[in-house]
């Protein structure tokens, strides 16, 4: 009898799916437990007990789902978009539980806000004084950003060995454009992308250590830098270190992570450097960074509005917002409103597709300009024959028309959701400027909240925080996935 029970548990319950679930859970909690144990924190025993209870609860949930048949029904091949959204929500709830385990009298809305802000690499800070928090607590915030940088699904489905027939639905944000002649599959590239991601983090750690930071600071800050997250160990952020060397290292790695990771893969593993030169999105992204810097420098000479900002501070801030990292050396309120507005807008644009950056993505901006250009040409020459805007931005092949519809749908739905979010926050009592900039910060995943009234995320109402949680998830997962799972047709056809 006992032998048959053991065989049942081995073959059924401890299946590949269950093993991956356990591995994902351990990836979330074990580093936090290690830091808490290493620092001999008083929270270690409470954390251990809380993690054990949560693990048992997850096992019971999986057991019920398996017996009821939900595991077989809710597969990635059949419900790719739904799995994508549910996985992010599930990981966010686990992160919220970890914050609550500390017993620091944190409201559950703040814990959920911090968890989603970390996983979506938004970096919107809801805790007012970081110096009062345990080191393992600070580390966990940045660990969440590291996990969310390349995506929960990317880690759970690819890095942990799951198979999928819909690799195009893996949550690398933005359209996937590859210039490799070898045409590698995304499912095959997954482990290499994570290897490259980890190696870049280790290199960043070593560089920061050479500049005099402690090992804990190097590890924690690197997790946030490579993921373009924006969380920091200190209230002053990167400015706490008062080091131009640290700023330069952070700037370089923010640029690295805001590039298309498929280009990094082609260069380091396929020995193909042509992608860096042929990728129009990358050229456009770098051009936008350079033009913005030059425009701000010219404005400095004309009006003197950034006299107290060094050139490095200016470049650092622009790259930080373009990459949606959200590291701020000096407050944006020091600048005139028009230039602060400009910096917030470039945060909405974001970095390249298939990077760790948030925002609309430069390739979609290129597509929009191509649509405008073709509209002008049609007004001048109504019978002109034009190529697809998707092809002109690099989306070649039989899927160009498919990608073009997705691009248009994304841009239109993005504008509608942006307007809806501002309207909702106005209903929650925020004035227009605060509501507008809060939506910009969360939907673009930059986390930089510009408020002339001194408003912070911590001072927002619970209802406003919950709506911004949804906004951060929409900005990271991208809005079309949410729209799809709300459609009855999506579920009826499956």
MARMAR-191479 format. One line per 4 residues: their letters; for each residue z negated, x, y negated of C-alpha. Coordinates in nm, 4 decimals, m for minus. Example, Ala and Ser with C-alpha at 12.3 -4.5 7.8 and 13.67 -1.06 7.14 Angstrom:
// MARMAR-191479
AS> m0.7800/1.2300/0.4500 ~ m0.7140/1.3670/0.1060
***
This chain:
// MARMAR-191479
XXXX> 0.0000/0.0000/0.0000 ~ m0.1028/0.2720/m0.2443 ~ 0.2078/0.4701/m0.1518 ~ 0.4340/0.1736/m0.2277
XXXX> 0.2584/0.1192/m0.5634 ~ 0.3040/0.4857/m0.6493 ~ 0.6731/0.4716/m0.5574 ~ 0.7167/0.1574/m0.7706
XXXX> 0.5553/0.3226/m1.0715 ~ 0.7652/0.6342/m1.0249 ~ 1.0981/0.4591/m0.9800 ~ 1.0537/0.1624/m1.2111
XXXX> 0.7937/0.2136/m1.4802 ~ 0.8365/0.5893/m1.5174 ~ 1.2106/0.5568/m1.5640 ~ 1.4137/0.7626/m1.8077
XXXX> 1.3564/0.5092/m2.0838 ~ 0.9808/0.5204/m2.0353 ~ 0.9828/0.9000/m2.0268 ~ 1.1757/0.9140/m2.3517
XXXX> 0.9339/0.6687/m2.5108 ~ 0.6383/0.8855/m2.4112 ~ 0.8147/1.1999/m2.5349 ~ 0.8925/1.0373/m2.8695
XXXX> 0.5327/0.9218/m2.9058 ~ 0.4006/1.2704/m2.8274 ~ 0.6399/1.4196/m3.0831 ~ 0.4854/1.1922/m3.3436
XXXX> 0.1168/1.2477/m3.2709 ~ 0.0622/1.5859/m3.1022 ~ 0.1315/1.8082/m3.4075 ~ m0.1146/1.5990/m3.6114
XXXX> m0.3833/1.6292/m3.3448 ~ m0.3271/2.0034/m3.3257 ~ m0.3691/2.0512/m3.7015 ~ m0.6801/1.8326/m3.7030
XXXX> m0.8281/2.0278/m3.4095 ~ m0.7374/2.3657/m3.5607 ~ m0.9101/2.2773/m3.8893 ~ m1.2133/2.1338/m3.7038
XXXX> m1.1837/1.8108/m3.8990 ~ m1.4405/1.5370/m3.8565 ~ m1.1496/1.2978/m3.8039 ~ m1.0358/1.4648/m3.4801
XXXX> m1.2386/1.2488/m3.2404 ~ m1.1447/0.9294/m3.4255 ~ m0.7776/1.0281/m3.4217 ~ m0.7839/1.1116/m3.0515
XXXX> m0.9390/0.7781/m2.9635 ~ m0.6974/0.5901/m3.1887 ~ m0.3936/0.7686/m3.0408 ~ m0.5140/0.6915/m2.6879
XXXX> m0.5593/0.3224/m2.7666 ~ m0.2193/0.3048/m2.9305 ~ m0.0580/0.4769/m2.6311 ~ m0.2151/0.2305/m2.3878
XXXX> m0.0987/m0.0574/m2.6060 ~ 0.2561/0.0791/m2.6051 ~ 0.2475/0.1181/m2.2261 ~ 0.1351/m0.2434/m2.1849
XXXX> 0.4109/m0.3537/m2.4216 ~ 0.6707/m0.1602/m2.2270 ~ 0.5402/m0.2998/m1.8975 ~ 0.5723/m0.6574/m2.0289
XXXX> 0.9189/m0.5890/m2.1708 ~ 1.0318/m0.4398/m1.8405 ~ 0.9054/m0.7286/m1.6278 ~ 1.0553/m0.9852/m1.8652
XXXX> 1.3952/m0.8167/m1.8594 ~ 1.4039/m0.7311/m2.2298 ~ 1.4630/m0.3625/m2.1536 ~ 1.7849/m0.4450/m1.9698
XXXX> 1.8960/m0.7008/m2.2264 ~ 1.8230/m0.4990/m2.5394 ~ 2.0375/m0.1938/m2.4668 ~ 2.1989/0.0365/m2.7190
XXXX> 2.5472/m0.0282/m2.5838 ~ 2.5186/m0.4020/m2.6495 ~ 2.2923/m0.4126/m2.9557 ~ 2.3484/m0.0822/m3.1319
XXXX> 2.2754/m0.2051/m3.4846 ~ 1.9721/m0.4045/m3.3768 ~ 1.8275/m0.1081/m3.1870 ~ 1.8846/0.1061/m3.4960
XXXX> 1.6836/m0.1275/m3.7216 ~ 1.4107/m0.2022/m3.4662 ~ 1.3589/0.1680/m3.3912 ~ 1.3015/0.2469/m3.7575
XXXX> 1.0625/m0.0463/m3.7977 ~ 0.8779/0.0501/m3.4802 ~ 0.8375/0.4131/m3.5879 ~ 0.7203/0.2986/m3.9322
XXXX> 0.4489/0.0809/m3.7781 ~ 0.3308/0.3697/m3.5600 ~ 0.3112/0.5921/m3.8678 ~ 0.1125/0.3216/m4.0490
XXXX> m0.1342/0.3062/m3.7600 ~ m0.1878/0.6828/m3.7729 ~ m0.2742/0.6659/m4.1433 ~ m0.5197/0.3835/m4.0742
XXXX> m0.6857/0.5787/m3.7899 ~ m0.8390/0.8184/m4.0440 ~ m1.0748/0.5495/m4.1701 ~ m1.0256/0.6449/m4.5361
XXXX> m1.0302/0.2825/m4.6567 ~ m0.6546/0.2879/m4.7139 ~ m0.4999/m0.0599/m4.7527 ~ m0.2487/m0.1373/m4.4803
XXXX> 0.0222/m0.1891/m4.7414 ~ m0.0317/0.1641/m4.8730 ~ m0.0303/0.3012/m4.5171 ~ 0.2966/0.1214/m4.4392
XXXX> 0.4464/0.2318/m4.7721 ~ 0.3547/0.5968/m4.7026 ~ 0.4902/0.5782/m4.3477 ~ 0.8256/0.4304/m4.4507
XXXX> 0.8471/0.6639/m4.7492 ~ 0.8040/0.9571/m4.5113 ~ 1.0411/0.8468/m4.2364 ~ 1.3157/0.7510/m4.4818
XXXX> 1.2630/1.0866/m4.6628 ~ 1.2080/0.8982/m4.9893 ~ 0.8914/1.0856/m5.0832 ~ 0.7569/0.8029/m5.2999
XXXX> 0.3888/0.8948/m5.3371 ~ 0.1359/0.6127/m5.3134 ~ m0.1749/0.8368/m5.2931 ~ m0.2956/0.9376/m5.6374
XXXX> m0.5031/1.2490/m5.5543 ~ m0.3759/1.4607/m5.2654 ~ m0.6669/1.7056/m5.2952 ~ m0.9014/1.4415/m5.1482
XXXX> m0.6983/1.3984/m4.8276 ~ m0.7493/1.5959/m4.5030 ~ m0.4957/1.8679/m4.4262 ~ m0.3781/1.6962/m4.1072
XXXX> m0.3195/1.3804/m4.3134 ~ m0.1041/1.5755/m4.5611 ~ 0.0784/1.7431/m4.2735 ~ 0.1550/1.4121/m4.1033
XXXX> 0.3283/1.2811/m4.4163 ~ 0.5655/1.5763/m4.4113 ~ 0.6032/1.5673/m4.0344 ~ 0.7286/1.2101/m4.0672
XXXX> 0.9897/1.3304/m4.3147 ~ 1.1043/1.6020/m4.0776 ~ 1.1482/1.3493/m3.7949 ~ 1.3294/1.1030/m4.0177
XXXX> 1.5572/1.3658/m4.1705 ~ 1.8254/1.3499/m3.9016 ~ 1.7223/1.0037/m3.7882 ~ 1.4938/0.8387/m3.5348
XXXX> 1.7871/0.7298/m3.3198 ~ 1.9432/1.0759/m3.3362 ~ 1.6246/1.2234/m3.1940 ~ 1.5362/0.9518/m2.9440
XXXX> 1.8838/0.8808/m2.8088 ~ 2.0474/1.2240/m2.8274 ~ 1.7855/1.4973/m2.8465 ~ 1.5738/1.3358/m2.5744
XXXX> 1.8688/1.2948/m2.3434 ~ 1.9614/0.9279/m2.3609 ~ 2.3186/0.8246/m2.3009 ~ 2.5117/0.5933/m2.5262
XXXX> 2.8577/0.4548/m2.5353 ~ 2.8471/0.3966/m2.9089 ~ 2.7817/0.7385/m3.0562 ~ 2.9447/0.6300/m3.3814
XXXX> 2.6419/0.4088/m3.4448 ~ 2.3943/0.6979/m3.4401 ~ 2.2174/0.6849/m3.7740 ~ 2.3681/0.9793/m3.9568
XXXX> 2.4154/0.8074/m4.2943 ~ 2.7616/0.7689/m4.4416 ~ 3.1103/0.7855/m4.2886 ~ 3.1557/1.0680/m4.0393
XXXX> 3.4409/1.3015/m4.1387 ~ 3.5266/1.6008/m3.9192 ~ 3.7891/1.8668/m3.9893 ~ 3.7484/2.0432/m3.6568
XXXX> 4.0615/2.0877/m3.4460 ~ 3.8469/2.0587/m3.1315 ~ 3.7354/1.7017/m3.2164 ~ 3.3813/1.7230/m3.0699
XXXX> 3.1948/1.4017/m2.9926 ~ 2.8851/1.3173/m3.1927 ~ 2.6895/1.2582/m2.8715 ~ 2.7704/1.6148/m2.7643
XXXX> 2.6810/1.7598/m3.1034 ~ 2.3382/1.5936/m3.1215 ~ 2.1274/1.8678/m2.9575 ~ 2.3124/2.1352/m3.1575
XXXX> 2.2488/1.9505/m3.4827 ~ 1.8785/1.9348/m3.4052 ~ 1.8772/2.3028/m3.3074 ~ 2.0423/2.3903/m3.6381
XXXX> 1.7955/2.1648/m3.8197 ~ 1.4969/2.3382/m3.6586 ~ 1.6344/2.6892/m3.7139 ~ 1.6936/2.6134/m4.0825
XXXX> 1.3317/2.4973/m4.1068 ~ 1.2059/2.8179/m3.9450 ~ 1.4146/3.0325/m4.1803 ~ 1.2761/2.8386/m4.4772
XXXX> 0.9221/2.8974/m4.3471 ~ 0.9774/3.2731/m4.3259 ~ 1.1275/3.2880/m4.6752 ~ 0.8319/3.1010/m4.8237
XXXX> 0.5878/3.3247/m4.6352 ~ 0.7515/3.6343/m4.7837 ~ 0.6870/3.4826/m5.1278 ~ 0.3120/3.4681/m5.0638
XXXX> 0.2439/3.1145/m4.9414 ~ m0.0043/3.0521/m4.6607 ~ 0.1303/2.9676/m4.3177 ~ 0.0152/2.6076/m4.3488
XXXX> 0.1902/2.5727/m4.6844 ~ 0.5049/2.7344/m4.5446 ~ 0.5197/2.5029/m4.2451 ~ 0.4369/2.1801/m4.4277
XXXX> 0.6557/2.2452/m4.7313 ~ 0.9509/2.3509/m4.5139 ~ 0.9353/2.0239/m4.3203 ~ 0.9745/1.8372/m4.6478
XXXX> 1.2362/2.0697/m4.7988 ~ 1.4817/2.0710/m4.5059 ~ 1.4563/1.6941/m4.4665 ~ 1.5127/1.6518/m4.8457
XXXX> 1.1977/1.4438/m4.8362 ~ 1.0023/1.5170/m5.1525 ~ 0.6441/1.5004/m5.0254 ~ 0.4231/1.7897/m5.1340
XXXX> 0.0833/1.9357/m5.0463 ~ m0.0395/1.9453/m5.4047 ~ m0.0464/1.6988/m5.6923 ~ 0.1766/1.9265/m5.9016
XXXX> 0.4355/1.9538/m5.6228 ~ 0.6482/2.2690/m5.6118 ~ 0.5323/2.3539/m5.9662 ~ 0.1875/2.4268/m5.8180
XXXX> 0.3059/2.7695/m5.6969 ~ 0.4279/2.8886/m6.0422 ~ 0.6968/3.0960/m5.8727 ~ 1.0644/3.1178/m5.9591
XXXX> 1.1260/3.2654/m5.6149 ~ 0.9877/2.9517/m5.4500 ~ 1.2075/2.7375/m5.6740 ~ 1.5180/2.9349/m5.5776
XXXX> 1.4420/2.9113/m5.2048 ~ 1.3762/2.5385/m5.2291 ~ 1.6950/2.4916/m5.4315 ~ 1.9114/2.6761/m5.1766
XXXX> 1.7736/2.4843/m4.8803 ~ 1.8063/2.1524/m5.0619 ~ 2.1740/2.2312/m5.1081 ~ 2.2060/2.3304/m4.7422
XXXX> 2.0549/2.0037/m4.6214 ~ 2.2600/1.7914/m4.8613 ~ 2.5852/1.9245/m4.7091 ~ 2.7517/1.7475/m4.4184
XXXX> 2.5720/1.8761/m4.1060 ~ 2.8939/1.8440/m3.9069 ~ 3.0380/2.1193/m4.1272 ~ 2.7389/2.3395/m4.0452
XXXX> 2.7940/2.2667/m3.6764 ~ 3.1612/2.3614/m3.6974 ~ 3.0795/2.6840/m3.8794 ~ 2.7868/2.8080/m3.6699
XXXX> 2.8839/2.6811/m3.3238 ~ 3.2627/2.6364/m3.3290 ~ 3.3269/2.9356/m3.5582 ~ 3.5425/2.7177/m3.7856
XXXX> 3.4888/2.7748/m4.1570 ~ 3.7880/2.5669/m4.2613 ~ 3.5718/2.2554/m4.2948 ~ 3.3841/2.3964/m4.5928
XXXX> 3.7130/2.4524/m4.7776 ~ 3.9086/2.1436/m4.6673 ~ 3.6292/1.8914/m4.7117 ~ 3.7100/1.7113/m5.0376
XXXX> 3.3674/1.5479/m5.0404 ~ 3.1902/1.8840/m5.0440 ~ 3.4139/2.0123/m5.3242 ~ 3.3517/1.6971/m5.5241
XXXX> 2.9749/1.7210/m5.4644 ~ 2.9539/2.0802/m5.5853 ~ 3.1789/1.9990/m5.8809 ~ 2.9516/1.7121/m5.9832
XXXX> 2.6483/1.9420/m5.9679 ~ 2.8212/2.2072/m6.1822 ~ 2.9558/1.9558/m6.4349 ~ 2.6138/1.7916/m6.4723
XXXX> 2.4479/2.1292/m6.5316 ~ 2.7106/2.2279/m6.7902 ~ 2.6786/1.8917/m6.9648 ~ 2.3017/1.9290/m6.9902
XXXX> 2.3314/2.2877/m7.1154 ~ 2.5772/2.1777/m7.3845 ~ 2.3423/1.8969/m7.4838 ~ 2.0643/2.1543/m7.5118
XXXX> 2.2625/2.3639/m7.7586 ~ 2.3634/2.0586/m7.9614 ~ 2.0351/1.8699/m7.9834 ~ 1.7713/2.1052/m7.8403
XXXX> 1.6260/1.8373/m7.6116 ~ 1.5415/2.0776/m7.3265 ~ 1.4318/2.3826/m7.5233 ~ 1.1090/2.3927/m7.3232
XXXX> 1.3012/2.3729/m6.9945 ~ 1.4302/2.6941/m6.8428 ~ 1.7809/2.7052/m6.6986 ~ 1.6324/2.7306/m6.3478
XXXX> 1.4177/2.4210/m6.4072 ~ 1.7252/2.2297/m6.5181 ~ 1.9400/2.3335/m6.2212 ~ 1.6519/2.2720/m5.9808
XXXX> 1.5966/1.9167/m6.1110 ~ 1.9660/1.8278/m6.0968 ~ 2.0083/1.9574/m5.7396 ~ 1.6820/1.7906/m5.6363
XXXX> 1.8060/1.4518/m5.7540 ~ 2.1613/1.4944/m5.6249 ~ 2.0250/1.5824/m5.2803 ~ 1.7726/1.2937/m5.3087
XXXX> 1.4896/1.5418/m5.2409 ~ 1.2872/1.4245/m5.5392 ~ 1.1068/1.7524/m5.6133 ~ 1.0271/1.7488/m5.9850
XXXX> 0.9089/2.0595/m6.1698 ~ 0.8590/1.8877/m6.5059 ~ 0.8287/1.5144/m6.5774 ~ 1.1456/1.3308/m6.6728
XXXX> 0.9533/1.1512/m6.9468 ~ 0.9765/1.4756/m7.1489 ~ 1.3488/1.4079/m7.1885 ~ 1.5257/1.1474/m7.4007
XXXX> 1.5783/0.8197/m7.2150 ~ 1.9566/0.8636/m7.2050 ~ 1.9350/1.1924/m7.0146 ~ 1.6580/1.0701/m6.7874
XXXX> 1.8825/0.7734/m6.7071 ~ 2.1660/1.0159/m6.6248 ~ 1.9462/1.2093/m6.3816 ~ 1.8352/0.8869/m6.2107
XXXX> 2.1992/0.7782/m6.1724 ~ 2.2967/1.1042/m6.0006 ~ 2.0129/1.0346/m5.7596 ~ 2.1832/0.7059/m5.6727
XXXX> 2.5028/0.8972/m5.5896 ~ 2.3236/1.1220/m5.3423 ~ 2.4627/1.4069/m5.1343 ~ 2.7316/1.4296/m4.8674
XXXX> 2.7737/1.1951/m4.5741 ~ 2.6120/1.2962/m4.2426 ~ 2.3454/1.4930/m4.4306 ~ 1.9725/1.4339/m4.4706
XXXX> 2.0306/1.3067/m4.8259 ~ 2.0071/0.9451/m4.9302 ~ 2.2087/0.7600/m5.1902 ~ 2.5527/0.6033/m5.1833
XXXX> 2.7161/0.9330/m5.0736 ~ 2.9848/1.1212/m5.2607 ~ 3.2633/1.0150/m5.0225 ~ 3.2071/0.6508/m5.1140
XXXX> 3.2154/0.7435/m5.4814 ~ 3.5495/0.9151/m5.4200 ~ 3.6747/0.6038/m5.2445 ~ 3.5754/0.3860/m5.5391
XXXX> 3.7615/0.6096/m5.7833 ~ 4.0697/0.6027/m5.5604 ~ 4.0584/0.2218/m5.5641 ~ 4.0382/0.2222/m5.9451
XXXX> 4.3221/0.4747/m5.9671 ~ 4.5461/0.2646/m5.7445 ~ 4.4635/m0.0491/m5.9451 ~ 4.5853/0.1262/m6.2617
XXXX> 4.9028/0.2392/m6.0844 ~ 4.9747/m0.1158/m5.9676 ~ 4.9444/m0.2461/m6.3233 ~ 5.1982/0.0117/m6.4394
XXXX> 5.4263/m0.0007/m6.1329 ~ 5.3724/m0.3325/m5.9467 ~ 5.6071/m0.2355/m5.6605 ~ 5.4734/0.1141/m5.5977
XXXX> 5.3955/0.2016/m5.2333 ~ 5.0507/0.3584/m5.2016 ~ 4.8651/0.5225/m4.9180 ~ 4.5256/0.4011/m4.8041
XXXX> 4.2324/0.5157/m5.0236 ~ 4.0449/0.5963/m4.7019 ~ 4.3127/0.8497/m4.6048 ~ 4.2990/1.0079/m4.9489
XXXX> 3.9256/1.0778/m4.9118 ~ 3.9662/1.2328/m4.5659 ~ 3.9270/0.9375/m4.3285 ~ 4.2513/0.9887/m4.1407
XXXX> 4.3703/0.8403/m3.8148 ~ 4.3851/0.4935/m3.6659 ~ 4.0368/0.4084/m3.7954 ~ 4.1241/0.4510/m4.1637
XXXX> 4.1705/0.0767/m4.2234 ~ 3.8467/0.0070/m4.0359 ~ 3.6626/0.2631/m4.2491 ~ 3.8167/0.1233/m4.5675
XXXX> 3.6778/m0.2240/m4.4944 ~ 3.3364/m0.0736/m4.4228 ~ 3.3436/0.1258/m4.7465 ~ 3.4301/m0.1800/m4.9541
XXXX> 3.1729/m0.3920/m4.7772 ~ 2.9048/m0.1286/m4.8286 ~ 2.9707/m0.0872/m5.2011 ~ 2.9745/m0.4620/m5.2685
XXXX> 2.6624/m0.5335/m5.0611 ~ 2.4864/m0.2346/m5.2206 ~ 2.5410/m0.3769/m5.5695 ~ 2.4257/m0.7237/m5.4626
XXXX> 2.1093/m0.5923/m5.2968 ~ 2.0343/m0.3708/m5.5976 ~ 2.0562/m0.6698/m5.8327 ~ 1.8498/m0.8847/m5.5952
XXXX> 1.5773/m0.6179/m5.5730 ~ 1.5513/m0.5879/m5.9509 ~ 1.5266/m0.9674/m5.9753 ~ 1.2524/m0.9805/m5.7091
XXXX> 1.0455/m0.7098/m5.8806 ~ 1.0819/m0.8913/m6.2116 ~ 0.9363/m1.1938/m6.0367 ~ 0.6423/m0.9782/m5.9219
XXXX> 0.5521/m0.8997/m6.2833 ~ 0.7280/m0.5682/m6.3555 ~ 0.9208/m0.5285/m6.6773 ~ 1.2936/m0.4643/m6.6550
XXXX> 1.2893/m0.0839/m6.6975 ~ 1.0142/m0.0338/m6.4379 ~ 1.1839/m0.2708/m6.1920 ~ 1.5209/m0.1027/m6.2429
XXXX> 1.3941/0.2533/m6.1975 ~ 1.1718/0.1579/m5.9006 ~ 1.4748/0.0160/m5.7190 ~ 1.6782/0.3257/m5.8101
XXXX> 1.4070/0.5515/m5.6663 ~ 1.3622/0.3634/m5.3384 ~ 1.7199/0.2545/m5.2673 ~ 1.8514/0.6067/m5.3305
XXXX> 1.5596/0.7606/m5.1312 ~ 1.4841/1.0053/m5.4133 ~ 1.1376/0.8646/m5.4756 ~ 1.1454/0.9682/m5.8436
XXXX> 0.9952/0.6756/m6.0359 ~ 1.0622/0.6985/m6.4085 ~ 0.8205/0.4793/m6.6030 ~ 0.7669/0.5038/m6.9774
XXXX> 0.4586/0.2816/m6.9300 ~ 0.2874/0.5297/m6.6963 ~ 0.3236/0.2977/m6.3965 ~ 0.2908/0.4557/m6.0495
XXXX> 0.3559/0.3314/m5.6977 ~ m0.0200/0.3069/m5.6402 ~ m0.0594/0.0621/m5.9297 ~ 0.2049/m0.1798/m5.8011
XXXX> 0.1067/m0.5093/m5.6433 ~ 0.1088/m0.5481/m5.2648 ~ 0.4098/m0.7779/m5.2804 ~ 0.6058/m0.5227/m5.4876
XXXX> 0.5151/m0.2436/m5.2435 ~ 0.6317/m0.4473/m4.9450 ~ 0.9648/m0.5223/m5.1117 ~ 1.0092/m0.1533/m5.1937
XXXX> 0.9361/m0.0763/m4.8259 ~ 1.2328/m0.2951/m4.7355 ~ 1.4371/m0.1273/m5.0095 ~ 1.3643/0.2199/m4.8707
XXXX> 1.4643/0.1128/m4.5206 ~ 1.7859/m0.0445/m4.6494 ~ 1.8650/0.2750/m4.8414 ~ 1.8116/0.4949/m4.5350
XXXX> 1.9550/0.2832/m4.2553 ~ 2.2240/0.1471/m4.4901 ~ 2.2526/m0.2170/m4.5793 ~ 2.5400/m0.3215/m4.3494
XXXX> 2.3215/m0.2742/m4.0409 ~ 2.0695/m0.5203/m4.1860 ~ 2.3439/m0.7655/m4.2757 ~ 2.4869/m0.7478/m3.9235
XXXX> 2.1644/m0.8298/m3.7409 ~ 2.1067/m1.1291/m3.9726 ~ 2.4364/m1.2800/m3.8610 ~ 2.4097/m1.5445/m3.5831
XXXX> 2.7585/m1.4457/m3.4657 ~ 2.6324/m1.0950/m3.3820 ~ 2.3808/m1.2368/m3.1335 ~ 2.5966/m1.5177/m2.9940
XX> 2.8787/m1.2824/m2.8978 ~ 2.6364/m1.0743/m2.6927
***
